[in-house]
Amino acid sequence: MSAKSIDSLRKIISHNLCNRCGSCVGLSGGSIAFRDKTGAYLPEILNEPNEELAAQILEACPGKDFNFKSYRESIYTNNPSFHVYTGPFERIGIGYATDESIRRTGASGGILSAILIWLLENKKIEGAVVTRMSETEPWLTEPFIAKTREEILEASQSKYIITSVNEILPEMQSFNGKLAYVGLPGQIQSIRKLQAMKHPSVQNIAYIFGPFYGNTLHFSSVNSFLKSYGEKDHTQIKKLYFRYGEWPGNMRVELKSGRVIELPKFHANYLIPFHILKNSLLCSDLSNEFTDISGGDAWAPQYEERGKGFSMIIARSAAGTEILNQMIADGSVFMQDIDVDEAITMHSHGYDLKKRGTFIRIRFRKMLRLPIPDYGYKIEGFSFSRYLMELVLLSLFILLGTRPARFIVELIPPSTIGKLFEKTRKAWKKSTYKIKRNQLTL
Ligand SMILES: Cc1cc2nc3c(=O)[nH]c(=O)nc-3n(C[C@H](O)[C@H](O)[C@H](O)COP(=O)(O)OP(=O)(O)OC[C@H]3O[C@@H](n4cnc5c(N)ncnc54)[C@H](O)[C@@H]3O)c2cc1C
């Protein structure tokens, strides 16, 4: 029995099913740790936990399974609308924080930070679990509990390198007061599992929020970015931003030498195929379907051209919808409602990646007899050409992830390769425009 849980965990870790949520580390009392955050960033089992603990960790691990349907039914008792792409929703809209300083600091419209600040200032929470760049190692991310407006803003903006928020489960457990929690889909899936287990580490969580999630990158992306500009030592980083400045923002590195390197976000996206965390490609959740409220970028020319920052907001639960309604009523948030079809069209390429691509990739893995995640649902009925496209994409990811490919791209100016990448993204968006109208089988 003892060997079984720990062996299952080992299998998850070694077969690419680990999304690095950090729960195993947080629950293990020191026997599991991330020791290589600038490398593979995989949990390492330092001492085998006893079977009881190993079984708990396994139950909380979202890598092997997370049943979307049963969790949806048990969490969203408010009878929300539902679409298999967006998940449950009561309201969907495009908006932003009306406080200019929050909007400017946030990744898109500053909605997630505005909600956290509003909850703090209205005494509905005492702290918020968020992720900032580390103070001691500013090239790495770190989760912490923010207790002031300033701390929430310090943690705003998207971090496109791996984060493991649930490492701080012990701190969440001992926190004296109500918490809001912000995390990526895999991190939230584990939190939902822990809630179902009635685990004390999540007892203080009152609200859950999260950004949309296309993919995340290994730390090698930062090293490669630096190398392209002739810099070799990431420990010389003083500040690292992924969405600096006016929306959609820039990847920006400030070095101890005083040198500043900046590249528009859309151009920095060229790093994705070279450094993507392969587990991102097994995640079927783009819009963070198990939150109270999710926030994404409002990707559409009419907003992108205007800059300033626009978010897509999805309120799902009764509690989330009430917060959003109150914030709109008191003027903290501006939002214009849109219908679900428009929301899907705006993220058509993202849904193509997550809701078509993921299930095709899972099928390929099954054919290769590799372990696969069980989400309790699958989407089928894709055309032969979509399978073919996935094969091409997968081959590209494999090829571009190799050392020689990374070496070659570091010789090309990032602005050149970045422009090429942006053109490709636009073409993909155009080709997936009709995604919502296609007949798919659930
Ligand atoms: C890895 C990643 C991939 C994304 N992919 C997409 C996408 O494909 N399409 C899309 O529309 N939007 C995507 N987003 C979301 C988008 O970048 C914005 O985060 C979202 O629009 C919310 O903006 P905001 O201004 O409301 O958030 P902010 O007010 O800036 O608040 C962001 C909150 O998220 C937390 N956070 C940031 N990064 C992480 C992280 N890596 N792990 C855990 N918590 C984090 C911060 O601590 C902060 O509390 C992604 C975000 C991330 C982090």
PDBQT file of the ligand as one rigid body, heavy atoms in Angstrom, charges set to zero:
ROOT
HETATM    1  C1  LIG A 501       1.110  31.862 -17.227  1.00  0.00    +0.000 C 
HETATM    2  C2  LIG A 501      -0.029  32.716 -17.731  1.00  0.00    +0.000 A 
HETATM    3  C3  LIG A 501      -0.592  32.470 -18.973  1.00  0.00    +0.000 A 
HETATM    4  C4  LIG A 501      -1.648  33.268 -19.436  1.00  0.00    +0.000 A 
HETATM    5  N1  LIG A 501      -2.215  32.997 -20.661  1.00  0.00    +0.000 NA
HETATM    6  C5  LIG A 501      -3.238  33.751 -21.112  1.00  0.00    +0.000 A 
HETATM    7  C6  LIG A 501      -3.843  33.505 -22.378  1.00  0.00    +0.000 A 
HETATM    8  O1  LIG A 501      -3.436  32.583 -23.091  1.00  0.00    +0.000 OA
HETATM    9  N2  LIG A 501      -4.884  34.297 -22.766  1.00  0.00    +0.000 N 
HETATM   10  C7  LIG A 501      -5.350  35.317 -21.978  1.00  0.00    +0.000 A 
HETATM   11  O2  LIG A 501      -6.289  36.008 -22.368  1.00  0.00    +0.000 OA
HETATM   12  N3  LIG A 501      -4.804  35.577 -20.778  1.00  0.00    +0.000 NA
HETATM   13  C8  LIG A 501      -3.765  34.815 -20.326  1.00  0.00    +0.000 A 
HETATM   14  N4  LIG A 501      -3.213  35.069 -19.097  1.00  0.00    +0.000 N 
HETATM   15  C9  LIG A 501      -3.861  36.062 -18.224  1.00  0.00    +0.000 C 
HETATM   16  C10 LIG A 501      -3.444  37.492 -18.464  1.00  0.00    +0.000 C 
HETATM   17  O3  LIG A 501      -2.059  37.567 -18.704  1.00  0.00    +0.000 OA
HETATM   18  C11 LIG A 501      -3.771  38.341 -17.234  1.00  0.00    +0.000 C 
HETATM   19  O4  LIG A 501      -3.226  37.750 -16.099  1.00  0.00    +0.000 OA
HETATM   20  C12 LIG A 501      -5.240  38.452 -17.008  1.00  0.00    +0.000 C 
HETATM   21  O5  LIG A 501      -5.773  39.137 -18.088  1.00  0.00    +0.000 OA
HETATM   22  C13 LIG A 501      -5.576  39.174 -15.696  1.00  0.00    +0.000 C 
HETATM   23  O6  LIG A 501      -5.150  40.489 -15.817  1.00  0.00    +0.000 OA
HETATM   24  P1  LIG A 501      -5.384  41.517 -14.630  1.00  0.00    +0.000 P 
HETATM   25  O7  LIG A 501      -4.841  42.842 -15.102  1.00  0.00    +0.000 OA
HETATM   26  O8  LIG A 501      -6.792  41.461 -14.174  1.00  0.00    +0.000 OA
HETATM   27  O9  LIG A 501      -4.463  40.875 -13.516  1.00  0.00    +0.000 OA
HETATM   28  P2  LIG A 501      -3.535  41.581 -12.431  1.00  0.00    +0.000 P 
HETATM   29  O10 LIG A 501      -4.310  42.659 -11.739  1.00  0.00    +0.000 OA
HETATM   30  O11 LIG A 501      -2.234  41.935 -13.039  1.00  0.00    +0.000 OA
HETATM   31  O12 LIG A 501      -3.365  40.380 -11.402  1.00  0.00    +0.000 OA
HETATM   32  C14 LIG A 501      -2.776  39.176 -11.790  1.00  0.00    +0.000 C 
HETATM   33  C15 LIG A 501      -2.834  38.246 -10.596  1.00  0.00    +0.000 C 
HETATM   34  O13 LIG A 501      -2.418  36.946 -11.024  1.00  0.00    +0.000 OA
HETATM   35  C16 LIG A 501      -1.348  36.491 -10.202  1.00  0.00    +0.000 C 
HETATM   36  N5  LIG A 501      -0.412  35.775 -11.072  1.00  0.00    +0.000 N 
HETATM   37  C17 LIG A 501       0.273  36.276 -12.113  1.00  0.00    +0.000 A 
HETATM   38  N6  LIG A 501       1.006  35.329 -12.701  1.00  0.00    +0.000 NA
HETATM   39  C18 LIG A 501       0.785  34.202 -12.004  1.00  0.00    +0.000 A 
HETATM   40  C19 LIG A 501       1.276  32.886 -12.125  1.00  0.00    +0.000 A 
HETATM   41  N7  LIG A 501       2.128  32.535 -13.100  1.00  0.00    +0.000 N 
HETATM   42  N8  LIG A 501       0.867  31.967 -11.232  1.00  0.00    +0.000 NA
HETATM   43  C20 LIG A 501      -0.010  32.293 -10.254  1.00  0.00    +0.000 A 
HETATM   44  N9  LIG A 501      -0.528  33.541 -10.092  1.00  0.00    +0.000 NA
HETATM   45  C21 LIG A 501      -0.113  34.471 -10.973  1.00  0.00    +0.000 A 
HETATM   46  C22 LIG A 501      -0.702  37.741  -9.626  1.00  0.00    +0.000 C 
HETATM   47  O14 LIG A 501      -0.064  37.479  -8.402  1.00  0.00    +0.000 OA
HETATM   48  C23 LIG A 501      -1.901  38.680  -9.484  1.00  0.00    +0.000 C 
HETATM   49  O15 LIG A 501      -2.536  38.502  -8.266  1.00  0.00    +0.000 OA
HETATM   50  C24 LIG A 501      -2.143  34.317 -18.641  1.00  0.00    +0.000 A 
HETATM   51  C25 LIG A 501      -1.564  34.563 -17.382  1.00  0.00    +0.000 A 
HETATM   52  C26 LIG A 501      -0.522  33.773 -16.929  1.00  0.00    +0.000 A 
HETATM   53  C27 LIG A 501       0.065  34.064 -15.579  1.00  0.00    +0.000 C 
ENDROOT
TORSDOF 0
